[in-house]
Amino acid sequence: MVINTSGPELPIRTHDLPTSTFSHNGSLEKSYTIREEPLGTTKHLRIVGIGAGASGLNMVRTLRLNLTDYDFVIYEKNQDVGGTWFENRYPGCRCDIPSHNYQFAWKPKHDWSNFHASADEIGGYLRQVCDEEHMRDSIKTSHRVEFAQWDEEKARWDLMVQDLTTGEYINDYADFLLDGTGILNNWKWPDVEGLTAFDGDLIHTANWPKDFDAAGKVVAVIGNGSTGIQVVPELQKKVEKLYHLFRTPTWVLPPRIMAWKMMGQNKELLEILGEIGIDAQENFSEETIERFKSDPEFYGRFVKAVEKEVNNGFPMVLAGSPLQTFAQQKAEQYMKLMLRGNKELCEALIPDFPLGTRRLTPGQDYLQALTKENVEVRRGGIRRFVPEGIQLESGEVIKVDAIVCATGFNTSFCPRFPIVGRKGNLQNDFRDEVPKSYMSCAIANMPNYFVFLGPNAPIGHGSVFTLTEHIAKYITRIIKKCQTECIKTICPSQDAIDDYFEHISAFMPRTTWGAQGRSWFKNGQEDGPVTALHPGSRIHFFHMLENFRGEDWDYIYETPKKNRFYYLGNGFSTKEKGDTTWYLDNPDSKL
């Protein structure tokens, strides 16, 4: 006798007859029917992403690896992929995360030219990834989402999209809407009177004009966040005179390699850094780049050692911790050294708030530029813009040829277009109230909607590339659950979001992020809730996303009588089509 062990041919359908069930009073009912499909059968989905930066590109790959039976399109408003690394092109623009950790783990680049890659190099990397992974078929560039509204009856998002090339408006829909527009994307002008009164060149660093030449001009730079720290030394080299204006001082750190040597804690890192050829401008030597290409063991050791050190930075922002105290002392000594002990500059630039209250940025060239003869520092507020320049609150008018606004982005998490969920426009909710999310990925009353790096994401904890990988996997697991378990809509409960926010609010006073001091972590406020950072370390965030807490979510099932077990189907499984003894292969595998 021959026994067929390959399993039955799928999909399996039995007779399409109603199934009798017993009601609570013992009588027979015939309203519930068995789903005549095997367990694991998928339904077709249309998934729409917004934004083709690192989050969007990573989502393309994650869906391809884990889902079948779906369509996916990304709408990108810019002419090419890259997100912030397509838009930001100001002089000196680079990432302040080490290059070899500011990349996808699944797409390592061995020939980064500098320890901190430039915007051009990062943008080139993202375009290369898009091309080599054949992602462009999933992306519509020069298409901007203008409106999204949830249709409860159809359980989908209705979208209005504009083709920016033709001006045509397109209607589309999505079973799941994935928002990858990012937090540092919607740039903002300074909040000053007479913004249009200035007669010279008014420039925002996030919209840098290609034809602007600062040579020989008198230029004012407003803002001393990470962008201001990068652009000031580049302009200082070219201009006749540079005025640097800011309201709040900021902690400026030494270059990372110097800082790690100063701290001297990670011996493994220091050992491998001793094998790296790198010059004073942090450019890798040709020999080191060739070794990265030819010696995968050495390359992997280097990447992991740097990543480990980045991950270990969280204790530095724990208020009053030994590491925080030690690091702040070292930072103050370094700033005084770079400022050549200039009393006025030290008083203007060295904060009296704890290290970590604002984003920590390396800035050796910045501090040295401020000591040059053609630079003047003005700490304080601006009263208004006037035709010839800037009037300070003191009444002094600074006459300039150009004003460069390194004034950052709108970090309120308020969407740039209306997204209308079950209870109204998310723009109004985030404008009128503190923005809240579920684990930074989902929002109350916004079914089948997920966001990358939403409120209280670990945006200041390290490389966003690795973050997007974990978030994409988390979102994909949820979508797959809905696709295979007959779940029509899924949305985090309000109670879960309120509890999560209560935890965040109780935790943040433990950190220097919550200390008094103006910061985009607090949406530009001196005081207030920390809305831009995760309440824990980077590893804490990764760990948190490992498991899906189904009890925190509200479901609507697309099944007879809303029976949550309808997906169990006709008693067979889609796994019977492949190896039906897989469980014997690795019985001790971790849960």
C-alpha positions as CSV (number, residue, x, y, z in Angstrom):
1,M,0.0,0.0,0.0
2,V,1.3,3.5,-1.0
3,I,0.6,6.3,1.5
4,N,0.6,9.8,0.2
5,T,2.5,12.0,2.7
6,S,2.7,15.1,0.7
7,G,-0.6,16.4,2.0
8,P,-3.8,17.2,0.0
9,E,-3.8,19.7,-2.8
10,L,-4.8,23.2,-1.6
11,P,-7.0,25.2,-1.4
12,I,-9.4,22.7,-0.1
13,R,-13.1,23.3,-0.3
14,T,-15.9,21.2,1.2
15,H,-19.6,21.4,0.7
16,D,-20.9,24.9,1.0
17,L,-23.5,24.1,3.6
18,P,-24.6,26.0,6.7
19,T,-23.2,24.6,9.9
20,S,-25.5,23.9,12.8
21,T,-24.4,25.3,16.1
22,F,-26.0,25.4,19.6
23,S,-27.2,28.7,21.0
24,H,-27.0,29.6,24.7
25,N,-30.4,28.1,25.4
26,G,-29.5,24.8,23.7
27,S,-31.5,25.3,20.5
28,L,-29.9,24.8,17.0
29,E,-28.9,27.8,15.0
30,K,-27.9,27.8,11.3
31,S,-26.6,31.4,10.8
32,Y,-22.9,30.6,11.2
33,T,-21.1,28.9,8.4
34,I,-17.7,27.4,8.2
35,R,-15.2,29.3,6.1
36,E,-14.4,26.9,3.2
37,E,-10.7,27.8,3.1
38,P,-7.7,26.3,4.9
39,L,-6.2,28.0,7.9
40,G,-3.6,30.5,6.7
41,T,-5.5,31.6,3.5
42,T,-4.8,35.2,2.7
43,K,-7.0,38.0,1.4
44,H,-5.8,40.4,-1.2
45,L,-4.7,43.8,0.3
46,R,-3.9,47.2,-1.2
47,I,-1.2,48.9,0.9
48,V,-0.2,52.5,0.3
49,G,3.0,54.1,1.8
50,I,3.7,57.8,2.0
51,G,7.3,58.9,1.6
52,A,10.3,57.1,-0.1
53,G,12.9,57.8,2.5
54,A,14.6,55.1,4.6
55,S,11.3,54.0,6.1
56,G,9.6,53.6,2.8
57,L,12.4,51.8,1.1
58,N,12.8,49.4,4.0
59,M,9.0,48.7,3.9
60,V,9.2,47.7,0.3
61,R,11.7,45.0,1.2
62,T,10.0,43.8,4.4
63,L,6.7,43.3,2.7
64,R,8.3,41.4,-0.2
65,L,10.0,39.0,2.3
66,N,6.9,38.4,4.4
67,L,3.7,38.9,2.5
68,T,2.0,37.5,-0.6
69,D,-1.3,38.5,-2.3
70,Y,-0.9,42.3,-1.9
71,D,-0.3,45.5,-3.9
72,F,2.0,48.2,-2.5
73,V,2.7,51.7,-3.8
74,I,4.6,54.5,-2.3
75,Y,3.7,58.1,-3.1
76,E,6.8,60.4,-2.8
77,K,6.4,64.2,-3.3
78,N,10.0,64.7,-4.3
79,Q,11.5,64.0,-7.7
80,D,13.6,61.1,-6.4
81,V,13.9,58.9,-3.3
82,G,15.9,59.7,-0.2
83,G,13.6,61.8,1.9
84,T,15.5,64.2,4.1
85,W,18.7,63.2,2.3
86,F,17.2,64.4,-1.0
87,E,16.1,67.7,0.4
88,N,18.9,68.8,2.7
89,R,21.8,70.1,0.7
90,Y,23.2,73.0,2.7
91,P,27.0,73.4,3.0
92,G,28.5,70.9,5.5
93,C,25.3,68.8,5.7
94,R,26.2,65.3,7.0
95,C,24.9,62.7,9.4
96,D,26.1,62.8,13.0
97,I,25.7,59.0,13.3
98,P,28.7,56.9,12.2
99,S,28.4,56.0,8.5
100,H,28.7,52.3,8.8
101,N,25.8,52.3,11.3
102,Y,23.7,54.7,9.2
103,Q,22.8,52.0,6.7
104,F,20.5,49.1,6.4
105,A,21.8,46.0,8.1
106,W,20.7,44.0,5.0
107,K,22.6,46.3,2.6
108,P,26.0,47.1,4.0
109,K,28.2,49.7,2.2
110,H,31.9,49.0,2.5
111,D,33.3,52.1,0.9
112,W,31.9,55.0,2.9
113,S,34.5,57.7,2.5
114,N,34.1,59.4,5.8
115,F,33.3,58.4,9.4
116,H,30.3,60.7,9.2
117,A,28.9,60.6,5.7
118,S,27.8,63.7,3.8
119,A,24.3,64.2,2.6
120,D,25.3,63.6,-1.0
121,E,26.8,60.2,-0.1
122,I,23.8,59.1,2.0
123,G,21.4,60.2,-0.8
124,G,23.5,58.2,-3.3
125,Y,23.4,55.2,-1.1
126,L,19.6,55.3,-0.9
127,R,19.2,55.7,-4.6
128,Q,21.7,52.8,-5.1
129,V,19.6,50.6,-2.8
130,C,16.4,51.5,-4.6
131,D,18.0,50.6,-8.0
132,E,19.8,47.5,-7.0
133,E,16.8,46.1,-5.1
134,H,14.5,47.0,-8.1
135,M,12.2,49.1,-5.9
136,R,11.2,51.8,-8.3
137,D,8.3,49.9,-9.7
138,S,6.7,50.3,-6.2
139,I,7.3,54.1,-6.0
140,K,5.6,57.0,-7.7
141,T,7.8,60.1,-7.3
142,S,6.5,63.6,-7.8
143,H,3.2,62.4,-6.3
144,R,1.9,64.1,-3.2
145,V,-0.9,62.8,-0.9
146,E,-3.2,65.7,-0.3
147,F,-6.1,64.1,1.7
148,A,-6.9,60.8,3.4
149,Q,-10.2,59.8,4.9
150,W,-11.3,56.6,6.6
151,D,-14.4,54.9,5.2
152,E,-15.9,52.8,8.0
153,E,-18.3,50.9,5.8
154,K,-15.7,49.9,3.2
155,A,-13.0,49.6,5.9
156,R,-10.4,51.4,3.8
157,W,-8.7,54.7,3.4
158,D,-9.8,56.9,0.5
159,L,-6.9,59.0,-0.8
160,M,-6.5,62.0,-3.0
161,V,-3.1,62.3,-4.6
162,Q,-1.7,65.0,-6.9
163,D,0.7,64.3,-9.7
164,L,3.0,67.2,-9.3
165,T,4.3,66.8,-12.9
166,T,0.9,67.2,-14.6
167,G,-1.1,68.8,-11.8
168,E,-3.7,66.0,-12.2
169,Y,-5.5,64.7,-9.1
170,I,-5.8,61.0,-8.6
171,N,-8.2,59.0,-6.4
172,D,-6.8,55.9,-4.7
173,Y,-7.6,53.7,-1.7
174,A,-5.7,51.7,0.8
175,D,-6.7,48.8,3.1
176,F,-3.6,49.8,5.1
177,L,-2.0,53.3,5.1
178,L,1.7,53.5,6.1
179,D,3.0,57.0,6.9
180,G,6.7,57.4,6.4
181,T,6.8,61.1,6.0
182,G,9.2,61.5,9.0
183,I,9.6,64.0,11.8
184,L,12.4,66.1,10.3
185,N,10.7,66.8,7.0
186,N,8.4,69.9,7.4
187,W,10.9,72.8,7.7
188,K,9.8,76.0,9.4
189,W,10.8,79.6,9.3
190,P,11.7,81.4,12.6
191,D,8.7,82.9,14.4
192,V,9.5,86.5,13.9
193,E,7.7,89.7,12.8
194,G,8.3,90.9,9.3
195,L,9.5,87.7,7.8
196,T,9.1,89.0,4.2
197,A,10.5,92.5,5.0
198,F,14.1,91.6,4.3
199,D,15.4,92.7,1.0
200,G,18.4,90.3,0.7
201,D,18.6,86.5,0.3
202,L,16.4,84.7,2.8
203,I,17.4,81.1,3.0
204,H,16.3,78.0,5.0
205,T,18.9,75.3,5.3
206,A,16.4,72.7,4.3
207,N,15.7,74.5,1.0
208,W,19.2,75.6,0.1
209,P,19.4,77.4,-3.3
210,K,21.8,75.8,-5.7
211,D,23.0,79.2,-7.1
212,F,23.7,80.9,-3.7
213,D,27.3,82.0,-3.3
214,A,28.2,83.3,0.1
215,A,31.7,84.5,-0.9
216,G,32.4,88.1,0.2
217,K,29.0,88.6,1.8
218,V,27.8,89.6,5.2
219,V,25.6,86.7,6.4
220,A,23.6,86.0,9.5
221,V,23.0,82.4,10.6
222,I,20.0,81.9,13.0
223,G,20.0,78.8,15.1
224,N,22.5,76.5,16.8
225,G,21.0,73.1,16.5
226,S,22.8,70.3,14.6
227,T,22.2,72.1,11.3
228,G,23.5,75.5,12.5
229,I,26.5,73.7,14.0
230,Q,27.3,72.2,10.6
231,V,26.6,75.2,8.4
232,V,28.4,77.9,10.4
233,P,32.0,76.7,9.9
234,E,31.4,76.2,6.1
235,L,30.1,79.7,5.7
236,Q,32.7,81.3,7.9
237,K,35.4,80.2,5.5
238,K,33.8,82.2,2.6
239,V,32.0,85.2,4.0
240,E,33.3,88.6,4.8
241,K,31.4,88.7,8.0
242,L,29.2,86.2,9.8
243,Y,26.7,86.9,12.6
244,H,25.6,83.9,14.6
245,L,22.3,84.4,16.4
246,F,20.6,82.0,18.8
247,R,18.4,82.1,21.9
248,T,19.6,79.0,23.8
249,P,23.1,77.6,24.3
250,T,23.8,74.0,23.4
251,W,26.3,71.3,24.5
252,V,28.8,70.7,21.7
253,L,30.7,67.4,21.8
254,P,34.1,66.5,20.5
255,P,34.3,64.2,17.4
256,R,33.0,60.7,18.4
257,I,36.3,59.0,18.0
258,M,38.0,61.6,20.3
259,A,35.1,61.3,22.8
260,W,35.3,57.5,22.9
261,K,39.0,57.7,23.6
262,M,38.4,60.3,26.3
263,M,35.8,58.1,28.0
264,G,38.0,55.0,27.5
265,Q,35.4,52.5,28.5
266,N,35.0,50.2,25.5
267,K,38.3,48.5,25.1
268,E,37.1,46.4,22.2
269,L,36.1,49.5,20.3
270,L,39.4,51.3,21.1
271,E,41.3,48.2,19.9
272,I,39.7,48.1,16.5
273,L,39.8,51.9,16.1
274,G,43.6,51.5,16.4
275,E,43.5,49.4,13.2
276,I,41.6,52.0,11.2
277,G,43.3,54.5,9.0
278,I,41.5,57.9,9.3
279,D,42.7,61.5,8.9
280,A,42.0,64.6,10.9
281,Q,38.8,65.3,8.8
282,E,37.7,61.7,9.5
283,N,38.2,60.5,6.0
284,F,39.0,56.8,5.8
285,S,42.3,55.8,4.1
286,E,42.2,53.9,0.9
287,E,43.8,51.0,2.6
288,T,41.1,50.9,5.3
289,I,38.3,51.0,2.6
290,E,40.0,48.2,0.7
291,R,40.2,46.1,3.9
292,F,36.5,46.8,4.6
293,K,35.8,45.4,1.1
294,S,38.1,42.4,1.3
295,D,37.9,41.3,5.0
296,P,34.3,40.7,6.0
297,E,35.3,39.5,9.5
298,F,37.2,42.8,10.1
299,Y,34.3,44.9,8.6
300,G,31.7,43.1,10.8
301,R,33.8,43.5,13.9
302,F,34.2,47.3,13.2
303,V,30.4,47.8,12.6
304,K,29.3,45.9,15.6
305,A,31.8,47.6,17.9
306,V,30.6,51.0,16.8
307,E,27.0,50.0,17.0
308,K,27.5,48.7,20.6
309,E,28.9,52.0,21.7
310,V,26.0,53.9,20.1
311,N,23.6,51.6,21.9
312,N,25.4,52.1,25.2
313,G,24.8,55.9,25.2
314,F,21.5,55.9,27.1
315,P,23.0,56.2,30.6
316,M,24.5,59.5,29.5
317,V,21.0,61.1,29.6
318,L,19.9,59.6,32.9
319,A,19.7,62.6,35.2
320,G,22.4,62.6,37.9
321,S,24.0,59.3,36.8
322,P,27.7,58.9,37.2
323,L,28.2,58.7,33.4
324,Q,26.0,61.8,32.8
325,T,28.0,63.8,35.4
326,F,31.4,62.6,34.0
327,A,30.4,63.2,30.4
328,Q,29.2,66.7,31.2
329,Q,32.4,67.6,32.9
330,K,34.4,66.4,29.9
331,A,32.1,68.3,27.5
332,E,32.6,71.6,29.4
333,Q,36.3,71.2,29.4
334,Y,36.3,70.5,25.7
335,M,34.2,73.5,24.9
336,K,36.4,75.8,26.9
337,L,39.4,74.4,25.2
338,M,38.0,74.9,21.7
339,L,36.8,78.4,22.5
340,R,40.3,79.2,23.7
341,G,39.0,80.2,27.1
342,N,37.2,83.2,25.6
343,K,35.0,84.3,28.6
344,E,32.2,85.9,26.5
345,L,31.9,83.0,24.2
346,C,32.0,80.5,27.0
347,E,29.3,82.3,28.9
348,A,27.2,82.5,25.7
349,L,27.7,79.0,24.5
350,I,28.1,76.6,27.5
351,P,24.7,75.7,28.9
352,D,23.6,75.7,32.5
353,F,21.2,72.9,31.8
354,P,22.2,69.2,31.9
355,L,24.0,67.4,29.0
356,G,21.4,65.8,26.8
357,T,18.6,68.3,27.3
358,R,19.1,69.2,23.7
359,R,20.3,66.9,20.9
360,L,24.0,66.1,21.3
361,T,26.1,67.1,18.3
362,P,29.8,66.9,17.6
363,G,31.1,70.3,16.5
364,Q,34.9,70.8,16.7
365,D,34.9,73.0,13.6
366,Y,31.9,75.0,14.8
367,L,33.5,76.0,18.1
368,Q,36.7,76.9,16.4
369,A,34.9,79.0,13.7
370,L,33.2,81.1,16.4
371,T,36.7,82.3,17.6
372,K,37.6,83.7,14.1
373,E,37.8,87.4,13.5
374,N,35.0,87.5,11.0
375,V,32.4,86.0,13.3
376,E,30.3,87.7,15.9
377,V,28.0,85.8,18.3
378,R,24.6,87.3,19.4
379,R,22.7,85.3,22.0
380,G,19.2,86.5,22.5
381,G,15.9,87.0,20.8
382,I,15.0,88.7,17.5
383,R,12.4,91.5,17.4
384,R,11.8,91.6,13.7
385,F,13.3,91.4,10.2
386,V,13.8,94.7,8.5
387,P,14.7,95.6,4.9
388,E,18.4,95.9,5.7
389,G,18.7,92.9,8.0
390,I,17.7,91.9,11.6
391,Q,16.6,94.0,14.5
392,L,17.4,92.3,17.8
393,E,15.4,92.6,21.0
394,S,18.0,95.1,22.2
395,G,17.1,97.4,19.4
396,E,20.4,96.8,17.5
397,V,20.0,96.4,13.8
398,I,22.4,94.0,12.1
399,K,22.8,94.8,8.4
400,V,23.4,91.7,6.3
401,D,23.3,90.6,2.7
402,A,21.8,87.2,3.5
403,I,19.9,85.5,6.3
404,V,20.3,81.8,6.7
405,C,17.7,80.2,8.9
406,A,18.9,77.0,10.5
407,T,15.7,76.9,12.5
408,G,14.8,73.3,12.1
409,F,11.5,71.6,11.5
410,N,7.9,71.4,12.7
411,T,8.2,68.7,15.3
412,S,4.6,68.8,16.5
413,F,3.8,65.5,14.6
414,C,0.9,67.3,13.0
415,P,0.5,65.8,9.5
416,R,1.0,68.1,6.5
417,F,-2.3,67.1,5.0
418,P,-5.7,66.2,6.5
419,I,-5.9,62.6,7.7
420,V,-9.5,62.1,8.8
421,G,-10.1,59.0,11.0
422,R,-13.1,57.8,13.0
423,K,-13.3,60.9,15.2
424,G,-12.0,63.7,12.9
425,N,-8.9,65.2,11.5
426,L,-5.6,64.0,13.1
427,Q,-4.2,67.5,12.3
428,N,-6.6,69.0,14.8
429,D,-5.9,66.4,17.4
430,F,-2.2,66.9,17.3
431,R,-2.5,70.6,17.1
432,D,-4.8,71.0,20.1
433,E,-3.5,68.3,22.3
434,V,-0.2,66.6,23.2
435,P,0.5,64.0,20.4
436,K,0.1,60.5,21.7
437,S,0.7,57.2,20.0
438,Y,0.9,53.5,20.7
439,M,4.6,52.5,20.8
440,S,5.2,55.4,18.3
441,C,3.6,53.3,15.5
442,A,-0.2,53.7,15.7
443,I,-2.8,56.3,16.7
444,A,-6.1,56.1,18.5
445,N,-9.2,56.2,16.2
446,M,-7.0,55.7,13.1
447,P,-7.7,52.1,12.0
448,N,-5.3,50.3,9.7
449,Y,-3.0,53.3,9.9
450,F,0.7,53.0,10.9
451,V,3.4,55.6,11.2
452,F,7.1,55.4,11.2
453,L,8.8,57.4,14.0
454,G,5.6,58.9,15.4
455,P,5.3,60.5,18.8
456,N,7.8,59.2,21.3
457,A,9.9,57.2,18.9
458,P,13.7,56.8,19.6
459,I,14.6,59.4,17.0
460,G,17.5,60.7,19.1
461,H,18.8,57.2,20.1
462,G,20.9,56.3,17.0
463,S,20.6,55.3,13.4
464,V,17.1,55.6,12.0
465,F,17.9,52.9,9.4
466,T,18.0,50.2,12.1
467,L,14.9,51.6,13.7
468,T,12.9,51.4,10.4
469,E,13.9,47.8,10.1
470,H,12.4,46.9,13.5
471,I,9.3,49.0,12.9
472,A,8.7,47.6,9.5
473,K,8.8,44.1,10.8
474,Y,6.4,45.0,13.6
475,I,3.9,46.6,11.2
476,T,4.2,43.7,8.7
477,R,3.4,41.1,11.4
478,I,0.2,43.0,12.3
479,I,-0.8,43.3,8.6
480,K,-0.2,39.6,8.1
481,K,-2.3,38.8,11.1
482,C,-5.2,40.8,9.7
483,Q,-4.7,39.3,6.2
484,T,-4.8,35.7,7.5
485,E,-7.3,36.0,10.4
486,C,-10.2,37.7,8.7
487,I,-9.6,41.0,10.6
488,K,-11.2,43.8,8.8
489,T,-9.9,46.7,11.0
490,I,-7.4,47.0,13.8
491,C,-6.7,50.0,15.9
492,P,-5.0,50.6,19.3
493,S,-7.4,51.1,22.1
494,Q,-7.6,54.5,23.7
495,D,-7.0,52.9,27.1
496,A,-3.8,51.4,25.9
497,I,-2.6,54.7,24.5
498,D,-3.5,56.5,27.7
499,D,-1.6,54.0,29.8
500,Y,1.4,54.2,27.5
501,F,1.5,58.0,27.8
502,E,1.1,57.8,31.6
503,H,4.2,55.6,31.6
504,I,6.1,58.0,29.4
505,S,5.2,61.0,31.5
506,A,6.3,59.3,34.7
507,F,9.6,58.1,33.1
508,M,10.9,61.3,31.4
509,P,11.8,63.2,34.6
510,R,14.5,60.5,35.1
511,T,16.2,61.9,32.0
512,T,17.9,65.1,31.1
513,W,15.5,65.2,28.1
514,G,12.8,66.4,30.5
515,A,15.0,69.1,32.1
516,Q,14.1,72.7,31.6
517,G,15.6,74.0,28.3
518,R,14.3,74.7,24.9
519,S,14.5,71.6,22.7
520,W,12.7,70.1,19.7
521,F,12.4,67.0,21.9
522,K,9.6,69.1,23.5
523,N,8.4,70.7,20.3
524,G,10.6,73.8,20.8
525,Q,9.4,74.5,24.3
526,E,11.3,75.2,27.5
527,D,9.1,73.0,29.6
528,G,6.5,70.5,28.7
529,P,6.1,66.8,27.8
530,V,8.9,65.1,25.9
531,T,7.1,64.0,22.7
532,A,9.9,63.1,20.4
533,L,11.8,60.4,22.3
534,H,11.3,56.9,23.5
535,P,11.2,56.3,27.3
536,G,14.2,54.0,27.4
537,S,17.2,52.9,25.6
538,R,17.5,51.8,21.9
539,I,17.6,48.2,22.9
540,H,14.6,48.7,25.1
541,F,12.7,49.9,22.0
542,F,13.8,46.9,19.9
543,H,12.8,44.6,22.8
544,M,9.4,46.3,23.2
545,L,8.5,45.6,19.5
546,E,9.4,41.9,19.6
547,N,6.0,40.8,20.6
548,F,2.6,42.0,19.5
549,R,0.3,42.7,22.4
550,G,-3.1,41.8,20.9
551,E,-4.9,42.8,24.1
552,D,-4.1,46.5,23.5
553,W,-6.0,46.5,20.2
554,D,-9.6,46.8,19.0
555,Y,-10.7,44.5,16.2
556,I,-13.5,44.3,13.8
557,Y,-13.9,41.0,12.0
558,E,-15.2,40.5,8.5
559,T,-16.9,37.2,9.4
560,P,-20.4,35.9,10.0
561,K,-21.7,37.1,13.4
562,K,-18.2,38.7,13.9
563,N,-16.9,35.3,15.0
564,R,-13.2,35.7,15.8
565,F,-12.4,32.1,14.9
566,Y,-13.9,32.1,11.5
567,Y,-10.4,32.2,10.1
568,L,-9.8,28.6,11.3
569,G,-11.6,27.5,8.2
570,N,-12.4,24.0,7.0
571,G,-10.0,22.1,9.2
572,F,-7.1,22.0,6.9
573,S,-4.0,24.3,6.9
574,T,-2.0,26.0,4.1
575,K,1.1,24.5,5.8
576,E,-0.1,21.1,4.5
577,K,1.0,22.1,1.0
578,G,4.7,22.1,2.0
579,D,6.8,20.1,4.5
580,T,4.3,18.8,7.0
581,T,7.0,17.7,9.4
582,W,8.9,20.9,9.8
583,Y,8.4,20.8,13.6
584,L,10.8,17.8,13.8
585,D,13.7,19.8,12.4
586,N,14.6,22.1,15.2
587,P,12.6,21.2,18.3
588,D,14.7,23.3,20.7
589,S,14.3,26.6,18.7
590,K,13.7,29.6,20.9
591,L,10.2,30.9,21.2
